[in-house]
């Protein structure tokens, strides 16, 4: 054991001297028990010094994490007062009291914020001891009402760790079956691997009683058994009795007591220390092989990273120049690979970035922005109608004026400027992200990275301004001349024939293209049939379909538009709905949807309904009044004239505008990405490959630019320290012999008495030393019919019978097997 402890000390020294924290998971020892059970005294016996606060009631009100470190000199250090050494243990006690009062107050308050104390001494082993507040039931002073639950949660915070050894402390002058310490230990350590029972205050038991059966692990057995200790009394503490004298008195008590003398070598604080040291030895023996593997893996990882640091000289200008050239070359390669794409392992698998995102902007976002720019159908037809009538003036127009076509087309082309400019902005924004991502490898030299990003970003902004000018020039080209001789242009004759055919057949040949999407409510269906709720409608040139939601996965119905007309629905006086409604119907009186003659659709506002009606008009579904004019109403508004000739002219111009704008938008979607690619992206690549290095040399002092950041310097030193520490630690572990003697774990015992005995106090077993007022065997039968463990070969047939020293000698052990026992002597209180 001593060799292993020495090895651990060497490992800790090797890491500590290099400023590296070693994660060697040594066990903690937590002392759990009720108030005034003697927990602090057990810890003081381990240290050999009197340094913990003492008194009545709850004294330990904050967890004390006590780290014992084997050292040459003896002193203490607190984590909250770094750098100050306490050579007097009285000063340590005073600081613990002051720090406790600072957080919890002086009126018995508690806190789960621990106090960290390190004690360096040549007389201690490297252990971590935890002094926890004692379990209490009733709140006093400033303590919260749920004081019991708070202390339990505080204790569980420590004893749940698998490396925490639990000392369940119970005073000998209380009932063991009601021990809260054993109950808490059972909850986190049901197998009893980490729990050791500690019986204190054996010298304070009632006269004529003892705890022999408990210490022999016969009564309420534990896997690791019980160890009895005798601490200093309050009188001894006030009299400043030395701990070493107290240990000698403890030894004398066990040797002289008739019930304990036969097992005195397995009782007392020294024996408890040996048990804990053995546990420590076993843990270290099990830990070192895993630590060796961990250090070897870390060594292999560090060798690659430390290779460039081994011969690094911060003041060498040639090394800095070489590093600068290498990083610029790496930047050129990364930028090229990010834009053009690559199959390397550094591909982003979480989101689109670089060239893939720019490609999406070109072919999806630009098209979306152009479609979103398209004006409302009703508004467009109104503008065409006004343009035709204003061009005719006072005259009656017999022919469709081409000037109206030119005026409307120019307005539509001018609207393209906004989406193309936005496309340029999106591409430049993504390029800035790419530059920041590619310069991330320069973080070791922050000034170089900052200057590189500034130079590249400035150049890209300059090219952005030039690119926008060129793209707007393309739009001006389209505005300068209307090429009505384009091979894809429909022409006036074809547009007029198409309009006439649409008026005759009631349909328009647009192909099955989507015209509009949006929410509407089917008004004339009851709630039980799925009506009165919004559906997602998709209007095409041939049909209208509605779905359950925007995902368009669950189609409810598809209604062909052949021969259908539109009509407005007036809301009745008693109607509670404020929605605006229109209907689709068939002029020949056939059912439109299932058993309904018309399909009533509603929107929230008049503007939405008018917009949908204009979209239906685009699909060839005309209003009812356009053909019937049953009432001869002549009070038509300016926005919707009832002149059939004007309607035909509007339709002709609308077809011409639609045909020409398809040509223009097709050209724009083709030319804008090409212009951006040439004027910004390719130019930026050429600038980074050819001119960036020259701009960096001309921007200022290279030595200042290549100054290493404080974080990088710290990281480099940390890496080198870790490398050397791992190397030294592996050399130390290589000299360790694992041939140590360890005590095997005791076999499991039947300890299911804990939950049953503690949950039901009426079924609790007798107090230490036997039952007061009743013979032993009947009391044992109260444990659900379970018998105690078998007695030893020289043992007794029943638990220990309390005896009075002056009332007669107990029967000799030699006469027990053959003779009968005399009547038991009942204890009495003085």
Secondary structure by P-SEA (a helix, b strand, c coil): caaaaaaaaaaaaaaaaaccccccccbbbbbbbccccaaaaaaaaaacccccccccccccccccbbbbbbccccccccccccccccccaaaaaaaaaaaaaaccccccccccbbbbbbbbcccccbbbbbbbbccccccccccccaaaaaaaaaaaaccccccccccccccccccccccaaaaaaaacccccccbbbbbccccccccccccccccccccccccbbbbbbbcccaaaaaacccaaaaaaaaaaaaaaccccccccccccaaaaaaaaaaaaaaaaaacaaaaaaaaaaaaaaaaaaaccccccccccaaaaaaaaaaaaaaaaaaaaaaaacccccccccccccaaaaaaaaaccaaaaaaaaacccaaaaaaaaaaaaaaaacccccccccaaaaaaaaaaaaaaaaaaaaaaaaaaaaaaaaaaaaaaccccccaaaaaaaaaaaaaaaaaaaaaaaaaaaaaaaaaaacccccccccccaaaaaaaaaaaaaccccccccccccccccccccccccccccbbbbbbbcccccccccccccccccccccccccbbbbbbbcccccccbbbbbccccccccccccccbbbbbcccaaaaaaaaaaaaaaccccccccccccccccccccccccaaaaaaaaaaaaaaaaaaaaaaaaaaacaaaaaaaccaaaaaaaaaccaaaaaaacccccccccccaaaaaaaaaaaaaaaaaaaaaaaaaacccbbbbbccccccccccaaaaaaccccccccccccccccccccccccccccccccccccccccccccccccccccccccccccccccbbbbbcc
